[in-house]
Amino acid sequence: MVAESANRARAHHALVHDLLAQGLGLREVGRHLGWGGHTVQRHARATNWQSMV
């Protein structure tokens, strides 16, 4: 279970940062992924995926 949540956190963190690096804004990332703004912000502000677990 822990490994699954860690894998998910790693993937989501990378996905958000990749989209931001492509020039999308936080709102655009949220719309693209179907996530709420606070979820996107948490991933965007996290310096690494480990802080998301």
LINMOTA-V47546 format. One line per field, one symbol per residue. phi: phi as a letter, one per 40 degrees, with the letter a starting at -180 (. if undefined). A space follows every 10 residues. Layout:
BEGIN
phi = ???
END
This chain:
BEGIN
phi = .ccccccccc cccccccccc cchccdcccd cccgbccccc cdcccccacc ccc
END
